Amino acid sequence: MKNVKFIINSIPREKEIVKMTQKYLSFLTNEKIIFTLPKKDVVKEYDIKKYQQYKKYLEKEWAKKEKGFVKRLLTFFHQPLELQFIVEISNYGPLGFYNSSNNTVTINMNHPFDVTRTIKHEMVHIMVEPFVKKYSVSYQKKEHIVNIVMEILEQ
């Protein structure tokens, strides 16, 4: 787990995610991307115990299912094996998304699917992002590229 650090989002960070989600609402809806927003208020809904419990669950799942994926990913993209990813835990936004400028994957605690697969998927996005920007790759093509790389790395 040295390449992956799991962190719990603060209230200010959760508010940023809510703002970002609201900003991209039409894109998320058009692309049929599942997301969550606060039912009432971020501060009132923030339950640190829920976040801590989910963090323990994530760390356990990651340890069980990572199976050398990060090393294969970094090797595939010729990146230093010491490169670290941050996985932040949120209660809002899409089920998973990434920030390539700081190697951060955000996972929504309401994620009903294989969360480790989503973390891996978002990590591939981070590695692919420089090429996506350089060649102005569309959203659909970007997802296709990420899925192909996932297939290769999960063999």
C-alpha positions in Angstrom: 0.0 0.0 0.0 3.0 2.3 -0.1 1.9 3.7 -3.5 -1.6 4.5 -2.3 -2.6 6.6 0.6 -6.3 6.7 1.7 -7.6 10.0 3.2 -10.9 11.3 4.6 -12.1 14.5 3.1 -12.7 17.5 5.3 -15.9 19.5 5.3 -14.3 22.3 3.1 -13.2 19.7 0.6 -16.6 18.1 0.5 -18.1 21.5 -0.2 -15.6 21.9 -3.1 -16.8 18.6 -4.6 -20.4 19.6 -4.3 -19.7 22.8 -6.1 -17.7 21.0 -8.8 -20.6 18.5 -9.2 -23.1 21.3 -9.6 -20.9 23.0 -12.1 -20.8 19.8 -14.3 -24.4 18.7 -13.7 -25.4 18.8 -17.4 -22.3 16.8 -18.4 -22.8 14.2 -15.7 -26.5 13.9 -16.6 -25.9 13.7 -20.4 -23.2 11.1 -19.9 -25.4 9.1 -17.5 -22.7 9.3 -14.8 -24.0 8.4 -11.3 -23.3 11.0 -8.7 -24.6 12.2 -5.3 -25.3 15.6 -3.8 -26.2 16.5 -0.2 -29.8 15.9 0.7 -29.7 18.9 3.1 -26.3 20.4 4.0 -22.7 19.1 3.9 -22.0 20.1 7.5 -25.2 18.5 8.9 -24.5 15.3 6.9 -20.8 15.0 7.7 -20.4 11.9 9.9 -16.7 11.3 10.6 -17.4 7.8 11.9 -19.0 6.8 8.6 -15.9 8.1 6.7 -13.5 6.2 9.1 -15.5 3.0 8.7 -15.5 3.3 4.9 -11.7 4.1 4.9 -11.0 0.8 6.8 -13.2 -1.0 4.3 -11.4 0.5 1.3 -7.9 -0.2 2.7 -8.9 -3.8 3.3 -10.5 -4.2 -0.1 -7.5 -2.6 -1.8 -5.0 -4.8 0.0 -7.0 -7.9 -1.1 -7.6 -6.9 -4.7 -4.6 -4.7 -5.8 -2.5 -7.7 -6.8 0.5 -5.7 -8.2 -1.7 -3.4 -10.3 0.1 -0.2 -9.4 3.5 -1.6 -10.2 2.3 -2.8 -13.6 0.6 0.6 -14.2 3.7 2.6 -13.4 5.9 0.3 -15.4 3.5 0.5 -18.4 3.7 4.3 -18.4 7.5 4.4 -17.5 6.8 6.2 -14.2 8.9 6.0 -11.1 7.8 3.0 -8.9 7.8 5.4 -5.9 5.0 7.5 -7.4 2.2 7.9 -4.9 -1.6 8.1 -5.4 -3.9 9.7 -3.0 -7.4 8.2 -2.7 -9.7 10.7 -1.0 -13.0 9.5 0.4 -16.1 11.6 -0.3 -19.8 11.4 0.3 -20.5 13.4 -2.9 -19.9 13.8 -6.6 -19.5 11.0 -9.2 -18.7 7.5 -7.9 -15.1 8.0 -8.9 -13.1 10.8 -10.5 -9.5 11.9 -10.7 -7.2 14.9 -10.6 -4.1 14.3 -12.7 -2.3 17.4 -11.3 -1.9 15.8 -7.9 -2.4 12.1 -8.6 -5.7 12.0 -6.6 -8.5 9.7 -7.0 -11.8 10.6 -5.3 -14.1 7.7 -4.4 -17.7 8.3 -3.4 -18.7 6.3 -0.3 -22.1 5.5 -1.9 -20.3 3.4 -4.6 -22.4 0.3 -5.1 -19.9 -1.5 -7.5 -16.4 -2.9 -7.3 -14.7 0.1 -5.7 -11.1 -1.2 -6.2 -11.8 -1.5 -9.9 -12.9 2.1 -10.0 -9.8 3.2 -8.2 -7.7 1.4 -10.7 -9.7 2.9 -13.5 -9.2 6.4 -12.2 -5.4 5.7 -11.8 -5.2 4.8 -15.4 -7.0 8.1 -16.2 -4.3 9.9 -14.4 -1.5 8.2 -16.4 -3.4 8.7 -19.7 -4.3 12.4 -19.1 -1.2 14.0 -20.6 -1.9 12.1 -23.9 -5.6 13.0 -23.8 -4.7 16.7 -23.4 -2.0 16.6 -26.0 -4.2 15.0 -28.7 -7.6 16.5 -27.6 -9.2 13.1 -27.1 -12.9 13.1 -26.7 -14.6 11.8 -23.5 -15.8 8.6 -25.1 -12.5 7.8 -26.7 -10.7 8.5 -23.5 -12.9 6.0 -21.6 -12.3 3.5 -24.4 -8.5 3.9 -24.1 -8.6 3.6 -20.3 -10.7 0.4 -20.5 -8.2 -1.1 -23.0 -5.3 -0.3 -20.7 -7.2 -1.7 -17.8 -7.7 -4.9 -19.8 -4.0 -5.2 -20.5 -2.9 -4.5 -16.9 -5.4 -6.9 -15.4 -4.2 -9.9 -17.4 
